[in-house]
């Protein structure tokens, strides 16, 4: 498998110590597996309970009507629907979720395979992979999209709707794999990410808010590391080498010193083969104890899961006890933390421990990378994250299973849900089943990173890639007026205009060609809105097939749930069954950093790349430090193939400017910055939180979108 991580060349004696340490850790964290058959639910029937809408709202017609069509899967619901489509939260509140233990049992999970988090959520334990390792994988499907409008084109809704179609209508074993949303957008501009209409994950409020606490664990781990950095600088500035060493390796009651296990990693890095603190020479004591962090090089920032523009730049160390150790830094939103990217790309608890330990927070004054393990905190970070590594099991409105796990940014990170969730799901659905996962933003960003980063580390290969398109977005790419979040759509977007759609299909064609280059079959999902006409949709279907798509299907899953995506499900089934080509990556890992950047720029349509002086400096540094063999995670606008958001359609011949180059070494990628990327969103004049409240009579959440 073409996977590259920074090499770790341990001396033989210390290598055995570390391996022994890891074996103990693995034993302490394993889960017992009991060999008995899955629970039988052949005589277990569920009734659908319909809730009324919130007491403060005006009465509504029934939002969900149970249908009694016989079905082999007792957890599957067939929904009746209302028109016009009610608010997302009203639909979600109208359906009583099934006990998650029932969803788990139907999926083949036994009680020892999961931990319940209340009635409707459960953590699926990684130990299930050991038991199912001989099971054949199901089909693997990734959902991307065309270059979106600021309103989004419905990738999450399409992902959920497709899975409801496959599971509830086409009798396929299916699992949806989604990212956990940040609370920043939920209370800010965008709202939640549970899907919409009659294609949602429920309970929708729990999905969009705290879920099972994974983001809070990431926040705690991230900020522990941030505190360790500034504390180490503080103590090194006020102590001699000997005093520092004595405090790092204090004698016990018998007067004996010892290295903590994590300290052995720093000794290995320094090439010191001694394991007794008393044997170190004065020079070795200095090298071991003094990290000599360059404050100007620190890239690690504190995080919180709230949009707060006033924390983008802060000054720390202003208290009287900090002895003038003042430094400028800032906050990012929690999902921008490298720890989130580590969680998404890790393959096991042991792998996560290694990735967390090798995260680079900055350099020493001599230019050497300083890691979390150098600071002695890698093990503690893993302890904070040990429960977060397990995906969360939920359900759709129609009773199909969902694994929610990780939620990395789709610009400075790769924007995909976790590898471990996908691997578990593929084993659970087995041969002939389907796992459908979503990639953030347009296919030029999310699907490219899915293929070139996620699939490299996972070793998994998708059989089908979906591109979600809307008439609205295609009109924008054809020269339509600007689409602005929070403002009414121009008349051009709500009335027939075939010419605009035809002109905009150049964007769709570029996405199809790019995605096909990976060797997968491409299916276009035309997400239908009420104002779209048959003539406009015919244009998109014909343009998709002409561009090489396997199929192009009109979908109405927002209005009709799984029933509205049955044709899409059939197209995906045919695409998966006929896929035969191997996965083709965009670039080889052994290429240099610049060569890989330029391969991606050409993929966008650029004629060349221009590097700033800062970018050149960083590329030289990362190459010297041995990180040039990592994949590239391009951080650019999602609103254009180019670096300029206003360049719609399929621009070509532009020169892509690289402003800076940074690295997430623990996660395992280099990320060039194309323009300015905000990692801490701000709140608008009227945030979503104005509509969010709780019905104090029922305890139900109102106003989430």
C-alpha positions, 0 to 999 in steps of 0.5 A: 500500500502506498502509505508514507509516514515519517520513519522511526528508526529505534535502536534495538534495545530501546525498540524492545522496551517501546514494543513491550510498552505498546503490548501492555497498552494494547492488552489494557485497552482490548475488549473481550469478544464472546462467541455466540450468534447475533440476537434474533429479531424474527418475532420483534416488531416495532410500532412508529410513535408520532410526536406532536410538534412543539406546543408553542408552534401552530398546529401542523398536519401529520408530518410522518405517517406509518405505512404497514407494508410487510418488510423483512427488517424489523427496524425499517420504517416506511414514511408517509410525507407531508407537502409542503415539506415541514421544517427539519426539526419538526420532521425529526421531532415527529419520529420516535427513534427506535432503541439503538440496541435494536438497530445494532442487533439488526446490523449484527452487533452483539451487546459486547460490541457497543456501549450505550450512550442513552437510548438512541446512541451507542459507541461501536467498539473497535474490537468488532474489527478483530472478530470480523476481519475474515468478512468480505467488505461491502461496496464503498461509495463516496458522495461529493458534489459540484462547486457549491453555492454558499447555500450548499447543494445537499450532499448530506441529504443525498447521502442519507436519502440514498442509504434510506433508499438502499435499506428501506426500499431496495432491501440492501444492507447499508450503513451511512458514514457521516462527519460529526458537525461542529457546534460553530455552524449549528449556532452560526450561519449554516445550521446543522448537518444531519441532512434535511427534509425526510432524509435525516439522521435522528435524534437530530438535536443530539447529532448536531450538538454534543453527540457523545462528546468526541469534540469536547475530548478533542478540545481538552486534548488540544488545550492540554498540549497548548498548556504544555507548550507554554509551561515548558517554555516558562520553566526552561527560561527560569531553570538551569539544565541540572534543575530542569533535569532533576524536576523531570526525573525526580528521585523516588523515596529510595533515591532512584530515578527513572524515565517515564515511558514517554521519555524513552521516545525522546531519548530514541529521537536524540540517539541516546541509548541509555535508560538510566537517568544517572548515566547521562552525561551533562551534554546528554542531560542538556539535550534531553531536558531543554527543548529550546522551543522557538516561540515564533515557530509555534503553530499550535493554537488553543481551540473551542467549539464556538464561533468567536471572531474575537479569539482569532488573535489574543495575547497570553501570559499577562498575569503577574505570575508569568514573569513577563512570558507574553506571547501572541497566539489565538484560538481555532474552532475545535474541528480545525485541530490536528487532533481531529484530523488524527482521529479521522485518519487513524486505523487503530488505538496504537496508530492513534497513539503514534500519530498524536505523539508525533504531532509537531507544534513548532521548532527548536531554535536550532530548527528541529521539529518539536513533537507532543512526545518531546513534551511528554504529553502524547500518552496523556492525549491518547487517554483523553481520546481513547473513547473518542476513537469509537464511532457513534451509531445512530439511525435515519428517519427510515431506520437505517444505521448511521456511523457518525465519527470525526469532523475535520475541516474540509480546507486545512484538513481533508474533510472526511469522516473516519477510516475506522468507521468506514472499515467497521461499516464495510465489514458489518454490511458484508458482501453485497452491502453498501457503505456510503460516506460523504466528502466535504465541499466540491469534488475538487476538494473533498473527493480529491482528499478522500482518494489521495489522503484517506484511501492511501492510509486506509487501503480501501477502494471505492467502487462508485463516486457520486457527484451531487448537482443542483439546477441552482448551482449550475445556473450560477456557474452559467453566469447567473447572479451571485447567490448570497446566504440569507438573501432571497434568490434572484428570479433566474434561480426560481424560473426556467432558464435552460441556457444558464443551465447549459452554460453551467454544465461545464463545471459539472463536466470538469468534476466528472472528468476529474473524478473518473480519473481515479478509476471509479464509476461516476453517478450524478445525483440531480438534487431536485428543487420545486422550481426545477423544470423537466427541460432543465433536468434533461440538459443536466442528464445529457451533459452528464452522460456526454462527460462520461458519467455512468448515469445521471439520476433525478432525486427527490429524497428531501421531499420523499425520503428514501422513496425519492432516491430509489432510482439513484440507489439502482444506478449506484448498485449497477455502478458498483457491480460493474466497476473493475479498474484499480484505484489510481492516485493523482500523484506518487508519494515519492514525488517532491512537495512541489511536484505534488502541489503542481499535480493538484493545481493541474487537476484544478485547471491551473497552468502553473503555480506561484510560490511566495517566499514564505512558501519556498522557505517552508517547503525547504524546511519540511523537505530537510526535516524528512516530511516531503513524502507525505500527501498534500492537503490543499487549503483553498476556497470551495467556491471555485476550481481556482483560488478566486471565489468569483471565477465560476464554471471551469476556469483554466490557464490561471496561476495558482498562488501558494501563500504558505505551506504548513504541516500536520505531521501527526495526521500525516499531510502537508497543507499548502495555503491558497489564499487566506483561510479562516480557522475561527469563524465569526457570527453573523448579525443574526445567527441561527441561535435566535431560532433555537430554544427548548419546549419546557413542557416536553423538553424537546429542542426547537428551531434547529436547522 
